[in-house]
Each structure stands twice: as structure tokens, then as C-alpha cells.
């Protein structure tokens, strides 16, 4: 191989090496921040800045080091634990936690941004908050407060322990709060008895209210009937008075009186002849004789 060929080969190899080095430098000059994440930019082991904007960013190659931290909500299921109430009753609490990193600098300095170490601290904080909260309440108070009230108290107490780690606990909720097997029967019987007493109280109150309503209704019905009877008697009296007035007017006029007697006679004759084989015996001076024989 001639020297000229050797020179060309050497130049080609150097070009390829320089090209690869340039590509490596370029590749190490950029980094990407994902959505719901933050990047800790470190230079010689010290935090240079926190990059929160998603997308492509520049860094000094081989000098700056990038550690990405997820900043969205995470779910951590805490193992069940025994807790004691204020009245010395044992209960079993099963919690879960929704948490997120809100201060990456603290998170890195205290926990090296290691999620497993973060969950250990969360486990201890939530357990202590749950234990202290339940130990300050009687069993009845715990049962009455389960749900939103207990969640709010435990979350606030746990967050006070996690402030120094750059972590915020969104919610620390008891998904199950149960009794030990040997205590369940007695507690359930007491709860049933209390509910029965409450139901009996509601029933008695309802019956009392119903009786008051019935009494008021009976009173209103009696008043209504009395008023109706009074009105009916008044109408009957007015009708009888009108009847007597009409009769009086009829008998005061001779022509009307005769016509009225004539009509009454016909009605009486009609009533007396109802049925079969009837015999009618009349006085010769009666109105019916005058009608039948046309006597004026």
C-alpha cells in the first residue's frame, strides 16, 4: 500500500471519529422533559436549576447531569395497621395515599429523588397521623367521623410531617376501618340496639304527631258537619216558610183556592184508586164527588 493511500485511509478514519464524537456531543447537549415531570439539572453534583417546561432543552455535554422527577399524582397503598381508640378499643385501619412531588429540590436533597425512600417516609407519616387521630377519639366518635372528616384530619397531620421532603399528600384516606373479629359481634349488637332505640323514638314521635293530626281532623269534620246541619235546617225552615206563604196566598184568593182544592182532590183520588178491586165511598158533599159528577 502506498503512502498516499495510507494518508487517505488515516484521514477517513479521523473524519469518522470526529463525526462520531460530534454526534455524541450533540446527543449529550439536549434533554427532554416529559409532561407532568420536572428535570433537576446538576453540574458537578450541585443543583443548577429545575426545568419545569415540557419539551427539548439544552445542557452542557458531559458536565451537566439530568435527573427527571415525575410531578403528577401517584397512588400508594399503605399496609393495614392496628390502632387503639381513646376508650382502648382496637381497630384495623387500611389506608391509601395520593401524593406528588411539589418541590423537586427538597425531594432530591432529602431523599435523593428515590421514590422507594419517599414511600417509606409517607408510610410512617400517614401511620402516625392515623394512630394519633384515632387515639384521640372514642370508637363511637371514630365510626361517626369515618369518611370525609377522618380523611381531612389525617391528611393535614400527615402533610405537616412531609413538608421538609418536598412532597404534598393530596389525600390520605382510610379505605377500610374494621374491627378485630373478636370485637365485631359485641359492637354490632350495641349498634343495632342503638338504632332500634332511635327507630322507636321516631315511631313514638310519629304516632304522637299522627294523633294530633287525627284530633285536628276530627275537630274540623265535626265543625263542618255542624255548620252543614245548621245551614240545612235554615234552608228547610226557609222552605217551609215559603211553602206556608204560598199556601196562604193560594187560600186568600178564591179562584186560586178552588183550583188548589181541585188539584188536591185529583191527587187524593189518584192515590185512593191505586191497586185492583178498590171501592171508594165518598160523602155527597166531598170535593171528590163534586169533581166526579161535575157539581159546581
Secondary structure by P-SEA (a helix, b strand, c coil): ccaaaaaaaaaaaaaaaaaaaaaaaaaacbbbbcccbbbbbbcccccccccccccccccccccbbbbbbbccbbbbbbcbbbbbcccbbbbbbbbbbbcccccaaaaaaaccccaaaaaaaaaaaaaaaaaaaaaaccaaaaaaaccaaaaaaaaaaaaaaaccccccccccccccccccccaaaaaaaaaaaaaaaaaaaaaaaaaaaaaaaaaaaaaaaaaaaaaaaaaaaaaaaaaaaaaaaaaaaaaacaaaaaaaaaaaaaaaaaaaacccbbbbbbccccaaaaaaaccc
